[in-house]
Amino acid sequence: MHLKSGKFGIRAAMIASAMLFAPLSAQAQDGFDFGAEEEGGGFDFDEGGSAAPAAPAEQLDASSPVFARLTEAQSMISSGQYIPAAQALHDTLMSSQEGAPQLHFELGRALYEAGFYQSALNHFDAVLQNGTTTKEYDETLQYLVLIGRELPGEPRRYSRIYDNFIDKFPTEVSDSMLSEVGYLLGMAAYRESKLDDVVFFVGHVKEDSPYYPKSRYLEGVTYVRQNKGQPALDSFKEVLRWLDSKAEKEKLSADEMRLREFTIAALGRVFYQVGSTLWKLGEREKAANSWTTSLKYYNAFSRDSRMWLDALFEASWAYYRVDNFGKALGLLLTLNSPYFSDKYYPEAMLLQATIYYTNCHYDRVVDILTDYKATYEPMKQKVDELVSRLFQPEEVYDFLYMVKNTDKDSYDQTLQLILEASVQDRDLRRGLVYIDMLDEEKRRVEANTTLKGSSLGQSMIQDLQATQMLSVVDAGKKGKQRLERLQEELRDHSNRALDIEIETTEKYAAREELKEQDPNALDEFEQMIDNVMGADDEHLFWKFDGEYWNDELGYYWYYISSRCGR
């Protein structure tokens, strides 16, 4: 969730005297990436239960041997003998294509019940290829939804739902699945930037559905991209209302707690964004009020939250914009501490340098830029080398897999920083998880004594290997694109650092010249901190000497006085 297109974050403008840094690109409007899509395994909801019972085999002649084998297989599935049924159906398909749609459907159903979701999906796809007139078509659509829950990283998850449900929604979708399908269609439309369609689809998600808060969140993100600030706020606040109402009755799931945190962060970002817009319009007081409101949401995160560091960083920007330089520097001191040396926050150092520059602490600017170069220049050089060396998608995937699965203490920290920055791309991260799931399904096939060595088992292994190869290529392409974006980001950061360095050198020289002309000219702006710094009842005054205390992280308040003169 750092400040780049792969995660949540802010591409805010750094304003420092003669320097004006423009926001960088991100997926959402004005530099915000709200992350509309779930991560990892997504939300585990049981709405709708299992799919409908098997379709009667009436398309086949009752006297046909295929009909007899199909009927026998259906009986085995009903009694829980999923693998023997799948083997019988597979053998029948290999010997005859009579009744193929029904055979594929039952085979997919048996494999789904046995927990082989990708293998089942291959057979359901075969049913869909026979067209909408196939009797099993509608029942297959239900399985697409169920398998999507199990394989959230499957590349065609949303597009497959969109292609097959679009002409049936909402009138031909059962009430039990309407809310879930509405959400999935909304996600598909969002990925294709069909924003008005998103609002239409999620508008059919019922309030009593567990998909309701996710849909309202998606609606809010959509309004952000449409520059509709108030509707976005209304949608996000509705998410909190729904979740808090549920929390009064029962404990929220881990996924619901995570969605709540996403929503709080989203509210902070909307108010920050509104403040930036008002500032550009000359509404300075309203802008400051909006930034101050954003801080209420950023400060709501506890230290045990996975979003705490990102909230600290984004809050530091808000404090900077309202001229609370001391609090901004205190939060940045936490972010740049050794505790988080493996986290990717390059712009935190640049913001530190900007604040020091704004207050004419040119010596500190030089120190910060020196630290920045020591940390991120090696990373920039390594990314440049990787982009030029890793030509094939498979090579990129192998690199990401190696870094991801190797003990971080066994290699240069630069590689860990690169991985941290790279996997912030949610599509890439889901793709890597999906490949691992394919690997796990393949191992389960090989470990099953009934499937091992059977024609069905061999066919499943071949299909899984083919799917995995395609997925590796897809993940490799995304990984290469992410590395190229990372290369561009680091190049841009280096240019920004150079701009600050040039400006600092010029200002430093002018300041030294002024001192030579009148040694007393700046005395009143060089007061010692302990002469002016007071601590309230909730703080202790402590001269920071480079030593960090774990229980003080996030609570530093740095005093800084302007040395710029009148």
Secondary structure, 3 states (H helix, E strand, C coil): CCCCCCCCCCCCCCEECCEECCCCCCCCHHHCCCCCCCCCCCCCCCCCCCCCCCCCCCCCCCCCHHHHHHHHHHHHHHCCCHHHHHHHHHHHHHHCCCCHHHHHHHHHHHHHHCCCHHHHHHHHHHHHCCCCCCCCHHHHHHHHHHHHHHCCCCCCHHHHHHHHHCCCCCCCCCHHHHHHHHHHHHHHHHHCCCHHHHHHHHCCCCCCCCCHHHHHHHHHHHHHHCCCHHHHHHHHHHHHHHHHHHHCCCCCCHHHHHHHHHHHHHHHHHHHHHHHHHHHCCCHHHHHHHHHHHHHHHCCCCCCCCCHHHHHHHHHHHHHHCCCHHHHHHHHHHHCCHHHCCCCCHHHHHHHHHHHHHCCCHHHHHHHHHHHHHHHHHHHHHHHHHHHHCCCHHHHHHHHHHHHCCCHHHCCHHHHHHHHHHCCCHHHHHHHHHHHHHHHHHHHHHHCCCCCCCHHHHHHHHHHHHHHHHHHHHHHHHHHHHHHHHHHHHHHHHHHHHHHHHHHHHHHHHHHHHHHHCCCCCHHHCCCHHHHCCCCCCCCCCCCCCCCCHHHCCCCCCCCCCCCCC
